[in-house]
Amino acid sequence: MAQYDVYLNPLPNARSSVPYVMDVQSALLDQLPTRLVMPLSRVGSDSPRLPVNLCPAVYIEGEALSLMAHQAAPLAARLLKTPVASLSHRASEVASAMDAVLSGF
């Protein structure tokens, strides 16, 4: 598993609002049975009220989504199958979003 890889949300009941999750956990922790993931949400993707540094917009397969750093949560690694995309080119924005969660704006 690679940090910043994007996966289809393994929770079918949540896919209508959160179609994908992104692995944000460092590869140094690959031996753990869980991965820290951020939801990529349809909800709020067109809302000007979401703080851009906390919820940057991303595009996966042509769809605009919001990266929801404040909703990052652990997920069993075994549930994450084949990645559909990588957001490694947006690593600094992801780190800034996590920093906003941890230390404020």
Secondary structure, DSSP 4 states (H G I P E B T S, - for coil): --TTEEEE-S-GGGTTT--EEEE-S-GGGTTSSEEEEEEEESTTTT-TTS-TTTS-EEEETTEEEEE-GGG-EEEEGGG--S--EE-GGGHHHHHHHHHHHHH--
